[in-house]
Amino acid sequence: MAGDTVLVINSGSSSLKFQLVEPDSGEALAGGIIGEIGEPSGRAADHEEALRLAFTQLAEDGIDLKTCGLSAVGHRVVHGGKAFYRPTLLDDDRIAELEKLSELAPLHNPPALQGIKVARKLLPDVAHIAVFDTAYFHHLPAAAATYAMNRELADRYQIRRYGFHGTSHQYVSERAAAFLDRPLDSVNQIVLHLGNGASASAIAGGRPVDTSMGLTPLEGLVMGTRSGDIDPGVVSYLWRSANMSVDKIESMLNHESGVWGLAGERDFRRLHSMIESGNSSAQLAYGVFIHRLRKYIGAYLAVLGHTDVISFTAGIGENDALVRRDAVTGLGELGIVLDEDRNTADGKGVRRISADDSRVAVLVVPTNEELAIARDCMAALAQLEEFPR
Ligand code: ADP
């Protein structure tokens, strides 16, 4: 008999990523991405067509969703607000509640909801479970979760620091502790998730105590196209002086800023070639990115008091040895010493890139959000069997 499988769906505004995962073995059986949804150049006019294309692709890979042991469809949902922080079995009521949250995350939650609706329509006999990107940070200490602003307004509008990429920060921190052969609750960690979206977290003995993203995924590190931290005064200044609408300013900070805003390029491979050929905008963009990253590493060292491990993950963190070098170079006084050969050596899986005499272990830990979501789904199903609603 086939083992349990979970179809993990990550539905964005213009793309739908899917992966069929076997949670026990950790194996990804098949998957892909349907991009450019709704664009003239794309293959899918909407999310329903995208999901149908995904099913066709799975069938071409020899996978029949009726006989592959499908236990659940796991949906990555970016924002869970204050109410949702456990993997949640989706029914009409829950979806209606989730819909209300779209106001908190207008750029991210609506496409996930679209994905949920079409997946429930096309796979009506399977459990659909939402796993939230904010969940891991739900219990951040109040001092880290609270913005120093008018408290009544913050309460009324559910304004707090939520944090995102939680699935990845949790997964990577567990892998890092396992790699060091130490119990999770005995290690302090800094996790640097550096992809197109980027975030850092400080984790004390398995509990997250700070993270760089806030009410939305816009706060914190410099990202591919997002500004990260910026003086909120910039927003009102642009609104007043450049006659830009709030929507326009939000869009600019999310889609036309970050490394792309400074250099016209967001892919770090091409950014490095531009720097090599003397492009000063690319050099500045890289400098700003690294400066912010180092600031967060320093801040989280102070938040934690000490750290045992710093882990790099996601597209840039896993692949870009120059970023890793520049993020931690010169921090020997703080117990962080990189081994240049280890850092530049090709490798797969979890690996150490710090020197043997580095007090802090510096690791590369490939993230696997799909597997973490699939495992969350199985755990939620097991709990439902034990304590039916
Ligand atoms: P996301 O999931 O947030 O879209 P990823 O984690 O897939 O992003 O990271 C994508 C980014 O990783 C790319 O935009 C690119 O900048 C960077 N990247 C991928 N491969 C490499 C590589 N070999 N060297 C340097 N950067 C890389």
Residues whose N, C-alpha, C, O or C-beta is under 5 A from the ligand:
A	BS01	ADP	L194 G195 N196 G197 R266 D267 F268 R269 A314 G315 I316 N319 D320
